[in-house]
Amino acid sequence: MEYRRVKDQENYDDLSQKDVESLSGRSLSSANTTASGLSSAGGAKGKSSWKLKSVVTLALTLLTSSQAILIVWSKRAGKYEYSVTTANFFGHGTRHGVTDDNRLTTSFDEVSVYPIPAVLYMVKNLLQYYIFAYVDAPAYQILKNLNIISTGILYRIILKKKLSEIQWAAFVLLCAGCTTAQLNPSSDHVLQTPIQGWMMAIVMALLSGFAGVYTEAIIKKRPSRNINVQNFWLYIFGVIFNLVAICVQDYDAVMNKGFFHGYSFITVLMILNHALSGIAVSMVMKYADNIVKVYSTSVAMLLTAVVSVFLFSFHLSLAFFLGSTVVSVSVYLHSVGKLQPQK
Amino acid sequence: MEYRRVKDQENYDDLSQKDVESLSGRSLSSANTTASGLSSAGGAKGKSSWKLKSVVTLALTLLTSSQAILIVWSKRAGKYEYSVTTANFFGHGTRHGVTDDNRLTTSFDEVSVYPIPAVLYMVKNLLQYYIFAYVDAPAYQILKNLNIISTGILYRIILKKKLSEIQWAAFVLLCAGCTTAQLNPSSDHVLQTPIQGWMMAIVMALLSGFAGVYTEAIIKKRPSRNINVQNFWLYIFGVIFNLVAICVQDYDAVMNKGFFHGYSFITVLMILNHALSGIAVSMVMKYADNIVKVYSTSVAMLLTAVVSVFLFSFHLSLAFFLGSTVVSVSVYLHSVGKLQPQK
């Protein structure tokens, strides 16, 4: 039992400290030291990993929240003729010199798994066009919260990680709270969704949940791998599939008006934000997990609404207050309901 | 510590077994047996008290739920000219022969506290007429959920009983869930409630919470007292104050048409139900507490809506499903979040 706890602690520290592969011999030998010595060392390491986890989670929350605000802002600001290059997307280079772990070149074995999340997201995005034959926009907004449930279930099944009973209860509350916060007078349409709509919504939720969980598995499989390199490989396939999608859907518009037609300063901010959010998502996946990511994006949704009150004199509904209360309690329960280390 | 636990156990068992005074000698003497013997005996007794607690709670839930259904039913059924007497209200006499504890005669000291809840409820009911100057009916429905919070706070302050952190979280969820389940397109009016409306709603919630907590205190102060006698004294003052209210408000109607004008079979059922609910409330107060009562009536509210789907082809909203989910999780958390006995 004690041994197991030590091992878990090690795995965790592996994730939070780069390049630990070579040190695994050291960790194994340290398993012979006294339990008290270990737990105090674990405590110090746990604290620094907790800090990193908090920082990346906060970054993701703020970026996701400002993303939605930028979208509204760009819609309201009208169009500027402004051209940008995509050069700055990759402005987050390596800082530690070239080592085995931050070198871009890699084996086919490692890279072969990276396209999978991109394919899953692409299929999901394609389905999105068909689901509107069965559900309207407000209902779709509501159905998207099924993602929360699917992520929780797939996280449990695929990554085989456990949540405590209270954390499961908190996760159900998160889903109910987010949905409540988004309620509006036309939300009840969702109850008239035909069976095909439900099936597609569930498939989309599973695809999106599976993509998230799979990404976490890829990133965590090689904890010592530089996160920027992992991100590069994840994104390069995303970019390829998106280009294909653009060619299929917007070929005419792009050919006639140019790729960067209608870009404004806000558009640039949006793209920059999108790129940074992508990095933040990967870091949350590396140093925390999909559950934390779901909490982060849910809280971001509430933050967006609150900020919109000041920026766009948005009106908050009673349902929003109730949903926010439920989400807040859910966050609290998730943190107090942590599984106790087995005795 | 151990002594105190034993004492609590005794009090509790007194509550769960009728007329236990004659046995109190036995319980006191048993306090001398070993701690392990006590705790196993406590376990068996705890189980029987748990059973009683469940039965009275279930009864209250079903009675409260059917009460609301009867109200709708009686409105829809139209009026029958049917006269009833109130004789059957008190058809729940004592069954165990006259002892000190089920004898109706009592000291002034004991009876003097019984009018207090009745006065509190009367003041609250009077305020109800004035609050409609500031809030409309759907908003009032929403504001009534403040009762849940006020009951929790007063239960903590006045009865000095503790809830665990998770149970407090569950209680906040209960309030949010009940309110969510009652949301309708005009619920947002509540956000425009003027400060006077809020103040009155808060005062009403405090009055009602205080009345509930005070009733529990009265009933539990004399755990050996027969519950029917306690009920009699609680109700007699309720009846007196109600008669005064009827005289003030409906004097003309009662004088012209007679006290029982417009009574139908359903009205009789309603009155019977009301009387039985009153008994169930007192029993829940005696064998459980105000928190259980609040959970019971909240679940009853949801049950009523579900039954109404079949009886009156009532349509359930998405908000109802979300609120019910939150309430269900809250009930679950309340039961798993019990305070562990101090070590």
Interface residues (C-beta under 8 A of the other chain):
Chain A: I142 E165 I166 A169 V172 L173 A176 G177 T179 T180 L183 P185 S187 D188 V190 L191 S317 L318 A319 L322 G323 T325 V326 V329 Y332 L333 V336 G337
Chain B: I142 E165 I166 A169 V172 L173 A176 G177 T179 T180 L183 P185 S187 D188 V190 L191 L316 S317 L318 A319 L322 G323 T325 V326 V329 Y332 L333 V336 G337
